[in-house]
């Protein structure tokens, strides 16, 4: 429920900051990490805030830093594919 609430706020144009969100320039411009904690997990939702869309790149159950590197590479690849499909420049 918390993730849905925060994503809705982002879609409505709200700006979230720590501890809920932090910028992720290593993925790309306008990219963020949304942090959601539930009873057993620390979830990370990686997204890019475009003027016309909130592009969710990955949802990750944070367990180790090693897995995070792979997730960030996947996010960058998905952005390249998304932008190429729409003919956008970053």
Buried (B, 14 or more C-beta within 10 A) or exposed (E): EEBEEBBEEBEEEEEBEEEBBEEBEEBBEBBBBBBBEEEEEEBBBBBBBEEEEBBBBBBBEBEEEEEBEEBBEBBBEBBEEBBEEEEEEE
